[in-house]
Amino acid sequence: MPLGISQKAGNIAPSATLAMDAKAKAMKAAGENVIGLAAGEPDFDTPETVRDAMKEALDLGMTRYSPVPGTLELRKAIIEKFKRDNGLTYTPDQIIVSNGAKHSLYNVFFALLDEGDEVIIPSPCWVSYPEIVRMVGGVPVFVPSGEREGFIPTPAALEAAVSPRTKAFILTSPNNPNGCVWPRAALETLADLAVRHNFYVVADEIYEMLIYGTEKHVSIASLGDEILARTIVINGVSKTYAMTGFRIGYAAGPREVIAAMTNAQSQATSGPNTPAQHAALRALIMPQDCVETMRRSFEERRDAIVKGVNAIPGLSCLKPDGAFYVMMNVTRLLGKRCGERKIEDCAAFADALLSEVKVVTVPGNAFMAEGYCRLSYATSMDNIQEGLRRIEAFVKTLV
Ligand SMILES: Cc1ncc(COP(=O)(O)O)c(C=O)c1O
């Protein structure tokens, strides 16, 4: 008889975005002419000076364990980054470097949650939040919002989600999957709520440098001392510097929370990859013009994909202010047929899109957003145009 696995592990859903991306890569490797619009990572090369720093690190003998919360040099550079970009002041014992922002998120919820503690998550939401919360015994409480509200829950909806068990709120701005950027007024409302009801805000700011048009990134932690004392900012080098494979993320927050995260990290994984920390340090202190160059490219691609989707009869999307995703609304096409197959929901739509015209997207149900498919524009303009052409051709075949 098989011994089996724990109930806890059995309840965890695999990451749908990574699964879709793996599917696209496998099809490509098998020689199929696939257009991948599912990727959650910049397609640009990692800046040369960062690559050089990684190589240099090995020659400098940076091949040993690092301090558990990360090297002091990197933590100091992170402190400078927070000062420069966010107007925030931290000390080294308020910073922890981890194996990517995802690991920082796991650590923070491990540090904050007791069994049954609630975490408010605006939905649609990134796939990993509810699973991480559940993995450490917490209970996700979703606050749905839609296109009408620009994917930002109303103050009344936020207030209604608070209960005596509320321990934390996940704020993702710019957002994955919908690209929305919370305006200052919405951040102020949330900060007021968190202070009044005394819960933490976990502010995932991994896309902070990818904002388009006139919106500006504001860290909720910068809105006053009371909210600063309740905020753990999560960030990393993956998206800003095209360094997803380096696996370096970080968190900043109240000392006791960072200390608890450091204890957890010391037992589970030790300090993060030493040479990758040296490369991340270089990324943070180098001239930042390559970040602006990548941002401008993303903005052009966003404009192209938004225009293209809205030109296809039956499909539409909002124009997001940040990150590199759009939520393509497919609701008007549900119920139609693709040959023998009925397109009942967004998962069936994404599936048919893949098998009929070899375009990879992520169905919205992965993000608690039935009726949508998420398109990533972290790919070349040629791929975007070809992807849109195929999507249009596919839609024309639906009856
Ligand atoms: C909202 C959000 N937070 C965190 C992460 C994880 O980033 P990292 O590569 O640093 O683990 C991602 C990656 O897709 C993301 O979209």
The ligand as an SDF file (V2000), in Angstrom:
LIG
                    3D

 16 16  0  0  0  0  0  0  0  0999 V2000
    3.0660   39.5960   -8.1170 C   0  0  0  0  0  0  0  0  0  0  0  0
    4.3120   38.7770   -8.0580 C   0  0  0  0  0  0  0  0  0  0  0  0
    4.9820   38.6930   -6.8990 N   0  0  0  0  0  0  0  0  0  0  0  0
    6.0920   37.9520   -6.7900 C   0  0  0  0  0  0  0  0  0  0  0  0
    6.5840   37.2470   -7.8740 C   0  0  0  0  0  0  0  0  0  0  0  0
    7.8080   36.3800   -7.6670 C   0  0  0  0  0  0  0  0  0  0  0  0
    8.9830   36.9590   -8.0960 O   0  0  0  0  0  0  0  0  0  0  0  0
   10.3950   36.2570   -7.8450 P   0  0  0  0  0  0  0  0  0  0  0  0
   10.9150   35.8590   -9.1800 O   0  0  0  0  0  0  0  0  0  0  0  0
   11.2560   37.3160   -7.2150 O   0  0  0  0  0  0  0  0  0  0  0  0
   10.1860   35.1010   -6.9460 O   0  0  0  0  0  0  0  0  0  0  0  0
    5.9140   37.2980   -9.0990 C   0  0  0  0  0  0  0  0  0  0  0  0
    6.3950   36.5000  -10.2420 C   0  0  0  0  0  0  0  0  0  0  0  0
    5.7060   36.1960  -11.1720 O   0  0  0  0  0  0  0  0  0  0  0  0
    4.7560   38.0880   -9.1970 C   0  0  0  0  0  0  0  0  0  0  0  0
    4.0770   38.1840  -10.3400 O   0  0  0  0  0  0  0  0  0  0  0  0
  1  2  1  0
  2  3  1  0
  2 15  2  0
  3  4  2  0
  4  5  1  0
  5  6  1  0
  5 12  2  0
  6  7  1  0
  7  8  1  0
  8  9  2  0
  8 10  1  0
  8 11  1  0
 12 13  1  0
 12 15  1  0
 13 14  2  0
 15 16  1  0
M  END
$$$$
